[in-house]
Every structure is written in structure tokens, then in C-alpha cells.
Amino acid sequence: GYPDLLVLQGSSKQNFKLIGFQNSLFQDVHFIKVMVLSTFSCDTCSHQRKLVGKFLSEAIIASTKFLFQPYGNDQPGQSIKMETITILDGIKDNWIQLSAVQMSQSGQLTLELPYVIIGLGATPNFVEKITVAIPPNSQSNQLIRTYTQMIPNSQIVVVPSPLTNPEKWHSKLFITPSRMILHTGIALSVTLVVLSGVLAILQYREKIEDDRERKVQSQRFHYDAL
């Protein structure tokens, strides 16, 4: 959520200089990181497992690559759309929509991230909807999947398999700890310490008051006996 910047400067003498800028933003902002993998399929994996199983034991098969499900790699052209409620220009419950394209490069070896980062600003609300769309093919004209109630400051990896059935696409959610967790923990600890101190003082005062009343009752008993 806090990406640094790399700037490449060039001169008329074909001298290039690479400068890095570190992001020193201290405000606790929120983001959503989405990565959509390719639609690589392995139709022969089960056949290969059966073929190898005839000659190798199960223990040896478990250590081979045939048992691992290939998920492919990041693919350019996948589109991501986000919808959430935030506070914009002093207006509460403002519905915003943001969209981006994964690896939207038009050349080779461009310096682009293999995923999409969508900034949420200082809005800690849940992301209402995240829609992932893949360019259609000859088998299906609509390859879209919508995920609801996603956590801010998280990373979502979408595995579009099987490709023609978006309802069965897999998604992996990775949570990134926020600075607010540390601040909340400190505030909660201080609150508990203060409450414990107040309760201890009240308990001590109540104990003193009980001892005083007990002494008064004891003296009254002696006077009545006389």
C-alpha cells in the first residue's frame, strides 16, 4: 500500500540516471491489491498421475511435480472493478467505483507491477464489491466474477479455474497488518490499565470502609453488653 517510486532521467547525451524515492507517507491509508492469474489448464495432469502411478509407489508420487496443481502466472489484460462506500468532500455514504487493468502495457519489458493496487484513501470500510473480468473467448462471452465484503489492506489472488465457470473460480485472501492494529492495541492496553487501577482503588476504599464499620459494630456490641 506504500509503493516507492523509480524515476529514470535521460539527457541529450544519452546519459541515463535512475533515482529512487521512498514513500514516507505516515498517514494510515488503505488499499486493495488484486492479482488475477492466467487461465493455464492442465488437462493431462490426471492422465500423467495414472501413468506414473503404474510404476511408482504413492510415496514417490507425492514427492513429484505431477501432484501439484499448476495455477499459471500473472496475465495482462484482466480488468478489476471496485465498489465501496466512503466519505468524499464531506459527503457521508458516498458510493464510489474504481477500475483498473492488470498489466496494461503496450510494449515489451515495461516496468509495471504484476498486480493491481487500488487506493482507498483513509476509508477503513469494507469493500462492498470487487468484480474480476477476463477477456471472453470462443467458449464463453462473459467471464465475470464478483466478490463481496472484502477486507481493506488485503491481497486477493484470483485463480480463474475452470475458466468457463466463474462461480467455481478460486480466490486466496492475504491480510496485511495495519498500523491501526498497533494503535488500537496500545489504546486498549492503556484503557485496561486505567480501569484496573480505578477498580483497585475502589476495592481498597471499600475494604477500609468495611473494616471501619466492623469496628463500629464491635464497639457497639461491647457498650450494649455493659
C-alpha positions, 0 to 999 in steps of 0.5 A: 500500500506504500509503493516507492517510486523509480524515476529514470532521467535521460539527457541529450547525451544519452546519459541515463540516471535512475533515482529512487524515492521512498514513500514516507507517507505516515498517514494510515491509508488503505488499499486493495491489491488484486492479482488475477492469474492466467487461465493455464489448464492442465488437462493431462495432469490426471492422465500423467498421475495414472501413468506414473502411478503404474510404476511408482509407489504413492510415496514417490508420487507425492514427492513429484511435480505431477501432484501439484496443481499448476495455477499459471502466472500473472496475465495482462489484460484482466480488468478489476472493478471496485465498489465501496462506500466512503466519505468524499468532500464531506459527503457521508455514504458516498458510493464510489467505483474504481477500475483498473487493468492488470498489466496494461502495457503496450510494449515489451519489458515495461516496468509495471507491477504484476498486480493491481493496487487500488487506493482507498484513501483513509476509508477503513470500510469494507469493500462492498464489491470487487468484480474480476473480468477476463477477456471472453473467448470462443467458449464463453462471452462473459467471464465475470466474477464478483466478490463481496465484503472484502477486507481493506489492506488485503491481497486477493489472488484470483485463480480463474479455474475452470475458466468457463465457470466463474462461480467455481473460480478460486480466490486466496485472501492475504491480510496485511497488518495495519498500523491501526492494529498497533494503535488500537492495541496500545489504546486498549492496553492503556484503557485496561490499565486505567480501569484496573487501577480505578477498580483497585482503588475502589476495592481498597476504599471499600475494604477500609470502609468495611473494616471501619464499620466492623469496628463500629459494630464491635464497639457497639456490641461491647457498650450494649453488653455493659 
